[in-house]
Amino acid sequence: MFFGVIAGLVCVIISVLGYRYWKSSTVGFDCDNQILTEVSSPDGRYIASVFERNCGATTPYYRIVALRLAGTKLRGDRHEDWVFAIKERSEVQLSWRDVQHLEVLSNERDVSPHGPKSWKDVEITTKPLSP
């Protein structure tokens, strides 16, 4: 009986440690997020950021546009705040047309996980950069 309890505890401990290792090394990449530019909405409520995400030598760089409330820090791992993303290092520009409309300018195709867009009460549109 005692041996069974000890064996069960050892299995639980190994499972927990194994899960934490797997989660930290496989799923939760240690990504670097470098802010390239930020633009406040006309009413100052929101911040739109273009940042470059690098998750290591075996993954490409991404340029990502994310929105957040003013006064909060960028959290690059919050995919629900991403409104536009491209692979590699092409130029991305931002322009607030009004307090509820952000325009993203880029000559690359959006590869973000959420498709055409809105974020809270902000509508997101994309258009190519002028030559």
C-alpha positions, 0 to 999 in steps of 0.5 A, a space after each residue: 500500500 505504502 509503495 503504491 502511494 509513493 509510486 503515485 506521488 512520483 508519477 504525479 511529480 514527474 508528470 507536472 514537471 514534464 508538462 511544465 518543461 514541454 509548455 515552456 520549451 515547445 508551446 511557449 516560445 521565448 520570443 523577442 518583441 521589439 516595438 518599431 513604431 507606435 501611434 495613439 488614436 486621436 482621442 488617446 484611448 488606444 495605442 497601435 504598435 508595429 512590432 517585430 517578433 523573433 522566436 528563434 533561429 528556426 522561425 521567420 521574423 514577423 512584423 505585427 500590428 497590435 492594439 491595446 488600451 493607452 497606459 498598458 504595456 504591449 504584450 506580444 503574446 496576446 494574439 487576440 490583440 493582433 490585427 495585422 501580421 506579415 512574414 519577414 521585415 517589410 515596411 508597415 505604416 499606420 494611420 488613424 483616419 478617426 477615433 474608430 478607424 485604423 488604416 494599416 499600409 503594407 505591400 505584403 499579405 496579412 497572415 494574422 490569425 484573426 482575418 479581416 478586422 475589428 478590435 473592440 470598437 476600432 475598424 481595421 482596414 488595409 491598403 498598399 503602400 504608395 510607391 
